Amino acid sequence: MLPLAHVGHYAIWVLYAVPVLIVAAAIVRSMIAQRRWEGDEESAPEEP
Amino acid sequence: MSFLPLAHALAAREDLPVPAWLFAWAASIVLIASFFALAAGWRSPRFEQARPRLLGAGFSRAILSLPVQVLCGLIGIFLLGLAVYAGLEGTAAPDRNFALTFLFVTAWLGFPVVSAVLGDVFRPFNPWRAVGRAAGGAFTAIAGQRPAHLAYPERLGRWPAAIGLLAVVWLEVVYGAGGTGLEPDTVAVATLVYSAYTLAMMGLFGVEEWCERGEIFSVYFGMFGRLGLFGVRDGRLERRRPFSAATTWATLPGSAAVVIASIATTSYDGASEGAFVDPMESVYEWIVDLGVGLTAASRLTDTLFMLACFGGVALVYALGVRGMRTVPGAPSKEKLRAGFAHSLIPIALAYLVAHYFSLFVFQEQAQFTYLLSDPLGTGTTDLFGTADGGVDYSILSANAIWYVQVGALLVGHVIGLMLAHDRALVYWPDYRKATASQYWMLAVMVAFTCFGLYLLSVANG
């Protein structure tokens, strides 16, 4: 059985996966931003 | 529901105004909007702190009185007995025999929906509970003391029910799919075996203990009953805030497995008629090439894919739990896993409605016409004069079915989000952290919504 025979199925599946990927990407982005913000807070010099 | 050839879609969907996948996108947007609305306006737990209102003492006494309990128990025993008798003595044609439609459609699909509205309505009609209680009462009267029971192993929790749930669906959709199909007498024998097992367990551990933990149907229908409006507490009926009782459901080990098994088995049943057809064929051919017989290969393939569905749903949920664990102040992984399991109950119900709505509407016409008048399907009886009745398949259009499916999935997942958000506010009193933890559950809900719609769109063609 040729693997390419089912490309159509996979293509449709990708369309259904797009919202999940967008939400997952948003979570990853917010986690990176949060860590960067925490890192900046730690490295910032304390005010006298 | 392989024993009924018209289980899901009866006709290819007509042209929808937009492609089916756009419904998944739109549903995801609604979920994301709901998430932000919850984050903005729901900043303290409401379900957890909901106080049920006790109903009138006289009304409670009447509904919960012994004669009513006995009557309900007798109705349950009679219907189970009728199903077993029809299975053993009736026609072998599955669609003409009362047993299959009653057990796998009317009861299996009807109780979850009714329970989700009214509360646990199966409990008074549970035939095994009725027999167990009657036997316990007789023992007490004769021996002059209440029957002694073994202590139920706490670690087992609801695992017997979770495994049993997989077994019931396996019998229904896997065993029935291979060989000659699921025959009524097979179901009758399985019911008798299950009855003997259940009564033995009730004898060992106690009727209520087993119903709460191990009796498959009590646990399964009771789970949906936690979404409903009415419950019983301290011998009184109470009216509670919708969905609020779900917050105290997953306190026993194995509860998450029960609700995951529910979602997984429904997913498998839908996928085996659409999305999984090609990969299942490949695996089947591979197993046959190993020298396994055709029927065994078919059942083995189906079993593997059903277990894969269970693993897949569990994995998505585990990822959500793992994500929540990264939020500062999170409780242990075990606590999170049990603590958010109840938010999957409305999703399990949504999957059930979405996948079996059309089957239920069509088969209930059969149930209340020819199956009621001629339960054995032999063509020799016409108890209510409806033996010549039939099923009107034009009662629902394919598009109407699709809109119900989309609506059910959407509503179920929004309620799931609400329950998860409410629980998060208990674990993270700071609503900002609670909201951050729920990004992960939002991803879980969006994933289940899109997966469910994908399965339905492929199965519906």
Interface residues (C-beta under 8 A of the other chain):
Chain A: M1 H6 H9 I12 W13 L15 Y16 A17 V18 P19 V20 I22 V23 A24 A26 I27 S30 M31
Chain B: W21 A24 W25 S28 I29 I32 A275 D278 S282 G323 T326 A436 Y439 W440 L442 A443 V446 A447 C450 F451 L453 Y454 S457 V458
